[in-house]
Amino acid sequence: MITPDPVTGLVQHPQPVPYPFGPTDVASVLNVGLEHHPERVALEDGDRTWTWSELDAAVTAMAGGIAPNEAILWQLPNCAELVIGSLATFRAGGVWLGSADDLAEQTQLRVEQHLGPLRRVRTLEDLPSGNRHAPTIDPQALAAVTFTSGTSGTPKAVAHSQRNLLLPGLLSVDGEPPTPSERLGTPLRLTILNLLLLGPISAFLRGSTFVVMKRTFAAGLAEDIAAAKVTRLFAVPTLVFDLAESAEVHSGQLVTLDRVILGGSGADPKAIWDFFDRFEVRPTLSYGLSEAPTGVVRESLDDPIGSGRGFPMPHVDVQIVDGEVCLTPSSEGPWAGTWTPTLGYLGEPERTAALFSDGLVHTGDLGLLDDDGALHVTGRMSDLIVRGGKNIDPVEIERLLNTSPGIAEALAVGVPSERLGQEVGVLLVPDHDADGIDVVEGVMQAEENASAFFPIDHVAVVESLPRNAMGKVVRVAPPGLFD
């Protein structure tokens, strides 16, 4: 039974089994390249490059300006200095936080209550420098705080140790050994902890070059992939859709890609097929959560596109409890007993206790396991719309609408109702390619098929669905949309 600290909200996990290989802390992630190819390029940002030796020196210099346990809030746009500064924070024994925007006042107060005043790095002039010596690192101590998207409630401050943060990269090395010419990149914001882990930290654990990418619109992204010869790309489904659909993108621009890994949200199988047909690379879907951190289930390339399922990664076992997806450390194989999830939610002991109740990690996602042991995620528990005392799964409504003519995308949300508690509202993006069919006809057909099981009380036609920085659909209607 794990009991969170009543003040900090954090837990101390039992001593885990050591990882099969690799360093014990993020402070040491450059050791792979320093040992094997110190003069090869480790970091590239446009026409600026750092060898492994030069990167190590830059990290050391910046770490000298950070005190142990000092909380650094990184708010720079994607750039080499953000990567160097993030590594420096871990090497100095500081606490890394990242955000593209200012934190909400309530969240900031909660964080500062436990970590002290936040030191913000918004511009290059704010970068640390100094002469402090690097301390001895405790791999299981608090080292990073990331914030959930708040798609279904108040954002939570998810805390992690340096040891936790190594796992995504180490698993990638084990499952897909790196190649000498590998160049990894992502255009998504590196101030999101999961992207920092899947991007530069994974690249450095793999002994590969990390390419800083900045443009997310299709034409710019394609140009950057071609110019930097990116071979391994981490993206979200929206980017895959845009690349496949854009007339400004040429198939030859993506010829260096041999791996595209998607996270953040589910993807339309058609978009995956279109990308595969056009660029001859099949994007792979993964499912994860900030509390893990990052991926716990990944699609198998042996499955057909659109199977809607994924297999647990070797560090976790997945089980379904009362319809909810729950996780425990794996019990078999070389990664058995190695996984430790988040340290909890900073300043929220009740939420931490709920996360770890019954000896499980509760994801808050609904799902099922098929006969092969593969996971099908069907929705979020907290997304359920309670209409007149009846629980309605918005994902089921969306599936119905997404297969109706005239509708390209759909989002179902709960709308406050004095009489019913909640009513069902849907945001619809019209399919402009549906010849002679409009959204109204699509909704009428969906309602006809749904009958009384999935009532639709409010409809709004929008140009695009609301999304967060990772491209994940935010399950909330813009204020006043259904007034």
Summary of the structure (lengths in Angstrom):
residues: 483
radius of gyration: 22.7
end to end distance: 46.5
largest distance: 70.3
contacts: 1601
relative contact order: 0.11
helix: 30%
strand: 26%
